[in-house]
Amino acid sequence: MFILQFNAGGNTFFAAVITCSGLDGGLICIWHKIPHYKTRKYRQAVWLHMRKFSTFNDIGHRQPFRNFAETSNPQRINMAQKTILIIDDNDDIRENTAEILAFGGYRTVTAENGKKGIEIAVREKPDLIVCDIMMPELDGYGVLHLLRKNPETEEIPLIFLTAKAERSDLRKGMEMGADDYVTKPFEEIELMNAIESRLAKYDVLHKKYAGNSKGLSELTNDLRQSGMLQFRLEDYNTELYSKKQVIYSEAKRPRFLYYIVKGKVKAFRTHEDGKEYITDLYSDGDYMGYPALIEERNYEDTAVALEETEIIQVPREDFQQIIYNDLQVSSKFIRIITQNVKEKEERLLSLAYSSLRKRVAKALVDIHGKFNMDGENKAIEISREDIAHYVGTATESLIRTLSDFKSEKLIEIKEGKILISDVEKLKNLLY
C-alpha cells in the first residue's frame, strides 16, 4: 500500500492505493486533505463528490476507481489486514482517524478513554495503538505504563497523538516506551507514514533470523528496506578485489562495513603454526565486518577474496551512528551475533568429536547453503585446500573422503566442481 497526493477541481486529495487480487491491479481509496475539526458529514460529501472521477493517471497508468465499501471482501484483498486501536476522548478525531485508517486497509477498533482502551488492548491484541495523551480518568502516559507492565501487551507499538510538543513531554513518553509521536493538528499522510513505519519496524524486530552471516545480512537488508537503517549503498565507494587479495586483517581496527555486490570471500584465523581455519564464507548480498563494528573491537579473523569480488564499503562512523541511535535495532544485531557465536562453538565441538566423514558432510552442506540461495543447487567451486581448512583436516584426507562420497552417489564431481546429489542424506549421515 502506498499514498498518492494529487489535485482535482482546485482541491488537494490523498489516495491510498492497496495492492489487491482480482481488481485489475489495484484498489484506490480517496479522502480529502482537511483539518480534523471538519465534520464527518463534510468528509462524506467529499467522498461522494470524488466518486464521479472514474480514473486518474498519477501512478503512471490508469487505474479503476472503486468505493472501498464496494470491494472490501477480505478474501479478495491480497494483504494481511492489521488491527489498529485508536484511543481518544474527542469523538471527531477518533471517528475521522478510524475512517482514514479503514480507507488505508486497516481494521480499526476505538475507545473513548484510557480505561476502555486498556480493556480492548488486552482483549483484541491490536498490531498497533494510536493514543491521545490528554484524556480524563486515565491519560496516555497511564495507558502506556499499564500496557508495558502486562506481558500480553508490552510489545505492542504505540504512537501518541498530542497537542503538546514540548521537548520534556516528548522525552517523557519516549523514556516510558512510546514508539513515536504525531502532533495535532496533523495531516493524514503524516499519521499513515508513522503507522506504516512502526509496523514495518515491529515486523523486522520480531522476525526470526538464522544465527549466522546469512541471517545478519538478511536483517541488515530488511532494516534498510523498512527505513530503519538510513544509508544508501549507492552513495558509497565500490572497490574491486582480485583473487587472494586481503580485504581486512586479523587484529586490525575495523574501518568499514563491507557489502558484497558480486563474488566470494573467506574469513579465517591463522594458528601459530601457520595453518588456516576458515571461520566463515560470504557471497553475493552478504555483509561482512559488523561484529567488530558493533562490539568496537579489533577483527578476530582475516578476510580474503576467493575470486574477483566487487565490494561496497560503508564507513564505520556512518554504520555505528545509525545502529546506536536505536537500542532495539542494536539489540537485535547483538542477539543474532550471540547466536552466531553459539553456532561456531557447536562447529568447533563437531571438529573435536565427530568423525571425518560427518565433518566433511556437514562442511559440504554448510558451503552449499552459503553459496546457494532460494533452493538453487549450484556446484561448489572453491578449492579442496579451502574446504579442508573449513573442515579442519588435511587436504589429502578431504580428497579421500570426497572420493568415498562420490562412489556412494552422495556427490558428483565434474571438472573439479562438487555437486551435491542429495543434501538430506549428507545432513543425516550416521557415521
C-alpha positions in Angstrom: 0.0 0.0 0.0 1.2 3.5 -0.8 -0.1 7.1 -0.6 -0.5 9.5 -3.5 -1.3 13.2 -3.4 -3.0 14.9 -6.3 -5.1 17.9 -7.3 -8.7 17.9 -8.7 -11.1 20.7 -9.1 -8.9 23.1 -7.2 -8.7 20.8 -4.1 -5.9 18.6 -2.8 -6.7 14.9 -2.3 -4.9 11.9 -1.0 -5.3 8.3 -2.3 -4.4 5.1 -0.5 -3.5 2.5 -3.2 -3.8 -1.0 -2.0 -2.4 -4.0 -4.0 -5.3 -6.4 -4.5 -6.1 -9.6 -6.3 -8.8 -9.7 -8.9 -9.2 -5.9 -9.1 -7.2 -5.1 -12.3 -4.1 -4.4 -10.2 -5.3 -2.0 -7.5 -8.0 -0.7 -5.2 -7.9 3.1 -4.7 -9.5 4.8 -1.7 -9.5 8.6 -1.7 -10.1 11.1 1.0 -9.8 14.9 1.1 -7.0 16.8 2.8 -9.0 18.6 5.5 -8.3 19.5 9.1 -9.7 17.3 11.9 -12.1 19.9 13.1 -14.2 19.3 9.9 -17.2 17.2 10.4 -17.7 13.6 9.3 -20.6 14.8 7.1 -18.1 17.0 5.2 -15.8 14.1 4.7 -18.6 12.0 3.3 -19.6 14.9 1.0 -16.1 14.9 -0.4 -16.2 11.2 -0.8 -19.4 11.3 -2.8 -18.0 14.2 -4.9 -15.0 12.1 -5.8 -17.0 9.1 -6.9 -17.7 10.8 -10.2 -14.0 10.5 -11.1 -13.6 7.1 -12.7 -9.8 7.1 -13.3 -6.7 9.2 -12.8 -3.2 9.0 -14.1 -0.9 9.9 -11.2 0.6 6.5 -10.9 1.9 6.1 -14.4 -1.0 4.2 -15.8 -4.8 4.4 -15.4 -6.4 2.6 -12.5 -10.0 1.8 -11.8 -11.6 3.9 -9.0 -13.9 2.0 -6.7 -15.6 2.7 -3.4 -13.7 0.9 -0.6 -17.0 -0.4 0.8 -17.9 -2.0 -2.6 -14.7 -4.1 -2.7 -13.9 -4.7 1.0 -14.4 -8.5 1.0 -11.3 -9.6 2.9 -11.0 -12.8 0.8 -10.4 -10.6 -2.3 -7.8 -8.3 -0.8 -4.3 -9.7 -1.1 -2.9 -8.2 2.1 -2.6 -9.1 5.7 -5.0 -6.8 7.5 -3.6 -5.2 10.6 -5.7 -4.1 13.5 -5.2 -0.6 14.9 -6.7 0.5 18.3 -7.5 4.3 18.5 -7.9 5.8 22.0 -9.1 9.4 22.1 -11.8 11.2 24.0 -12.5 13.6 21.1 -15.3 11.9 19.1 -14.5 13.7 15.8 -10.8 12.9 15.9 -11.4 9.3 16.9 -14.0 8.7 14.2 -12.1 10.6 11.5 -8.8 8.7 12.3 -10.7 5.4 12.2 -12.1 6.3 8.8 -8.7 7.3 7.4 -7.2 4.0 8.6 -10.1 2.0 7.2 -9.5 3.6 3.8 -5.9 2.6 4.2 -6.9 -1.1 4.5 -6.6 -1.4 8.3 -9.1 -2.9 10.7 -9.9 -0.4 13.4 -11.3 -0.6 16.9 -11.8 2.5 19.1 -12.0 3.5 22.7 -13.2 6.9 24.1 -11.0 6.8 27.2 -7.8 5.2 28.6 -9.6 2.6 30.8 -11.6 1.2 27.9 -8.6 1.3 25.7 -6.7 -0.9 28.1 -9.6 -3.4 28.2 -9.8 -3.5 24.4 -6.0 -3.9 24.0 -6.0 -6.9 26.3 -8.9 -8.5 24.5 -8.1 -7.6 20.9 -4.3 -7.7 20.9 -4.1 -5.0 18.2 -1.0 -4.7 16.0 -0.6 -1.0 16.9 -2.2 1.6 19.2 -2.8 5.3 18.4 -3.4 7.0 21.7 -4.1 10.6 22.8 -2.2 11.9 25.8 -4.5 14.4 27.5 -7.6 12.4 28.5 -9.8 12.2 31.6 -9.7 9.3 34.1 -6.6 7.7 32.6 -4.2 9.7 30.4 -1.9 8.4 27.6 1.0 8.0 30.0 -1.1 5.8 32.3 -2.2 3.8 29.3 1.4 3.3 28.2 2.5 2.3 31.7 -0.2 -0.3 32.1 0.4 -1.7 28.6 4.2 -2.1 29.3 3.5 -3.8 32.6 1.3 -6.5 31.0 3.3 -9.3 29.3 0.4 -9.7 26.8 0.6 -6.1 25.6 4.1 -4.9 26.5 5.4 -5.2 22.9 2.5 -3.6 21.0 3.8 -0.4 19.2 2.2 2.8 20.5 2.0 6.2 18.8 1.0 9.2 20.9 -1.3 11.9 19.5 -0.6 15.1 21.3 -1.2 18.8 21.1 1.8 19.3 23.5 5.0 19.4 21.5 7.4 20.5 24.4 10.7 18.6 24.5 10.1 17.5 28.1 6.7 15.8 27.1 8.3 14.1 24.1 11.2 12.8 26.3 8.8 11.5 29.0 6.8 9.4 26.6 9.8 8.0 24.8 11.6 7.1 28.0 8.4 5.2 29.1 8.5 3.2 25.9 6.4 5.1 23.3 7.4 4.3 19.7 6.5 7.6 18.1 4.7 11.0 18.4 2.3 12.7 16.0 1.5 16.3 16.9 -2.1 17.6 16.5 -3.3 19.0 14.2 -1.8 16.5 11.8 -2.1 15.6 8.1 -3.5 12.2 7.2 -0.3 11.3 5.3 1.8 12.0 8.4 -0.2 9.6 10.5 -0.2 6.9 7.8 3.5 7.2 7.4 4.1 6.9 11.1 1.9 3.8 11.4 3.5 2.0 8.4 7.0 2.8 9.6 6.2 1.4 13.1 4.5 -1.7 11.8 7.4 -2.4 9.5 9.9 -2.0 12.3 7.9 -4.3 14.6 7.8 -7.0 11.8 11.6 -6.8 11.3 12.4 -6.8 15.0 10.2 -9.8 15.7 11.2 -11.9 12.7 13.4 -14.9 13.4 16.7 -14.8 11.6 19.3 -17.5 11.2 22.1 -17.2 13.7 24.8 -16.9 11.0 26.2 -14.5 8.5 23.2 -15.0 6.2 20.8 -14.1 9.0 22.7 -10.9 9.8 22.8 -10.0 6.1 19.0 -10.6 5.8 18.4 -8.5 8.9 20.5 -5.6 7.5 18.6 -5.7 4.2 15.2 -5.8 6.0 16.2 -2.8 8.2 17.3 -0.9 5.1 14.1 -1.6 3.2 12.0 -0.6 6.2 13.9 2.7 6.6 15.4 1.9 10.0 18.9 1.8 8.6 19.2 5.1 6.8 22.0 4.6 4.4 22.0 4.0 0.6 24.6 1.6 -0.7 24.9 3.5 -4.0 26.2 6.6 -2.0 29.4 4.8 -1.1 32.6 3.7 -2.9 32.8 0.3 -4.7 36.2 -1.5 -4.6 37.2 -4.4 -6.9 39.3 -7.0 -5.1 41.3 -9.6 -7.1 41.6 -13.2 -6.2 43.6 -13.8 -2.9 43.6 -10.0 -2.1 43.2 -9.2 1.6 40.1 -7.2 2.4 40.7 -6.8 6.2 43.2 -8.4 8.6 43.1 -10.0 12.0 43.9 -7.7 14.9 43.4 -4.6 12.8 40.8 -1.9 13.8 37.6 -2.0 11.7 37.1 0.8 9.2 34.2 -0.3 7.1 31.0 -2.3 6.9 31.5 -4.4 3.7 28.7 -5.4 1.3 29.5 -8.0 -1.4 27.9 -6.9 -4.7 29.4 -9.9 -6.5 32.0 -12.6 -5.6 33.1 -14.9 -2.9 35.1 -14.2 0.3 36.6 -16.4 3.0 37.2 -15.3 6.6 39.9 -17.3 8.5 42.1 -17.3 11.6 45.7 -18.4 11.5 47.2 -20.8 14.0 50.6 -20.2 15.5 52.0 -23.0 13.3 50.7 -21.1 10.2 47.7 -23.3 9.5 44.4 -21.7 8.5 41.0 -22.3 9.9 38.1 -20.9 7.9 35.6 -19.2 10.2 33.0 -18.1 7.6 32.3 -17.8 3.9 30.5 -14.9 2.2 28.9 -14.4 -1.3 26.6 -12.0 -3.2 24.4 -9.9 -1.0 26.3 -10.6 2.3 27.5 -8.0 4.7 30.9 -8.5 6.5 32.7 -7.0 9.4 29.8 -6.0 11.5 30.7 -7.9 14.7 33.8 -5.9 15.2 32.0 -2.6 14.4 29.1 -3.3 16.8 31.3 -4.6 19.6 34.0 -2.0 19.0 36.9 -4.4 18.9 39.7 -5.5 16.5 39.0 -8.0 13.8 39.3 -11.6 15.1 39.9 -13.0 11.6 41.2 -12.1 8.1 39.0 -11.8 5.0 40.4 -12.7 1.6 38.7 -12.7 -1.8 38.3 -16.3 -3.3 37.7 -14.8 -6.7 37.4 -11.4 -8.3 35.0 -9.6 -5.9 33.1 -6.3 -6.0 32.5 -4.8 -2.6 30.8 -1.6 -1.3 32.5 0.0 1.7 30.3 1.8 4.3 32.4 3.9 6.7 32.4 2.7 10.3 31.1 6.0 11.7 28.0 6.0 9.4 27.0 2.5 10.4 27.7 2.9 14.1 25.8 6.2 14.3 22.7 4.6 12.7 22.5 1.5 14.9 23.5 3.2 18.1 20.6 5.7 17.6 18.1 2.8 18.1 18.5 0.5 21.1 16.1 -2.1 19.7 18.0 -2.3 16.4 21.4 -2.7 18.1 19.9 -5.3 20.5 18.6 -7.3 17.5 22.1 -7.3 16.0 23.7 -8.4 19.2 21.2 -11.3 19.7 22.0 -12.7 16.3 25.7 -12.2 16.8 25.3 -14.2 20.0 23.5 -16.9 18.1 26.4 -16.9 15.6 28.9 -17.4 18.3 27.0 -20.4 19.6 26.8 -21.8 16.1 30.6 -21.5 15.7 31.1 -23.1 19.2 29.0 -26.1 18.0 31.1 -26.3 14.9 34.3 -26.4 17.0 32.7 -29.2 19.1 31.9 -31.1 15.9 35.5 -30.7 14.8 36.7 -32.2 18.1 34.4 -35.1 18.4 32.7 -36.0 15.1 34.1 -38.5 12.6 35.9 -37.1 9.5 33.0 -38.3 7.3 30.5 -36.4 9.3 32.6 -33.3 9.4 33.2 -33.3 5.7 29.4 -33.9 5.1 28.5 -31.0 7.4 31.0 -28.7 5.7 29.7 -29.5 2.2 26.1 -28.8 3.4 27.2 -25.6 5.0 29.1 -24.3 2.0 26.3 -25.4 -0.3 23.8 -23.3 1.8 26.1 -20.3 1.9 26.6 -20.2 -1.9 23.1 -21.2 -2.9 20.0 -19.1 -2.3 16.3 -19.8 -2.9 16.7 -23.6 -3.4 19.4 -23.4 -6.1 21.8 -26.3 -6.5 24.9 -24.7 -7.9 28.2 -26.6 -7.8 30.7 -25.8 -5.1 33.6 -24.0 -6.8 36.2 -23.4 -4.0 39.5 -25.2 -3.8 40.0 -28.5 -2.0 42.5 -26.7 0.2 39.9 -24.2 1.3 37.3 -26.9 2.0 40.0 -28.7 4.1 40.6 -25.5 6.1 36.9 -25.2 6.7 36.7 -28.8 7.9 39.9 -28.7 9.9 41.7 -31.6 8.2 44.5 -32.3 5.8 43.8 -31.8 2.1 44.7 -35.4 1.3 42.2 -36.7 3.9 39.5 -34.5 2.4 40.1 -35.8 -1.1 39.8 -39.4 0.0 36.5 -38.7 1.8 35.1 -36.9 -1.3 36.1 -39.9 -3.4 34.1 -42.1 -1.0 31.1 -39.8 -1.2 31.2 -39.9 -4.9 31.2 -43.7 -5.0 28.2 -43.7 -2.6 26.5 -41.3 -5.1 26.1 -38.6 -2.4 28.0 -36.1 -4.6 29.1 -35.7 -8.2 32.5 -34.2 -9.2 32.7 -32.6 -12.7 35.7 -30.6 -13.8 36.8 -30.3 -10.2 33.5 -28.8 -9.1 31.4 -30.6 -6.4 27.7 -31.0 -7.0 25.7 -32.4 -4.1 23.3 -35.1 -5.3 21.3 -35.5 -2.0 21.6 -32.7 0.6 19.3 -34.5 3.1 21.4 -37.7 3.0 24.6 -35.7 3.7 22.8 -33.9 6.6 21.7 -37.1 8.2 24.9 -39.1 7.6 25.1 -41.6 10.5 28.9 -42.1 10.7 
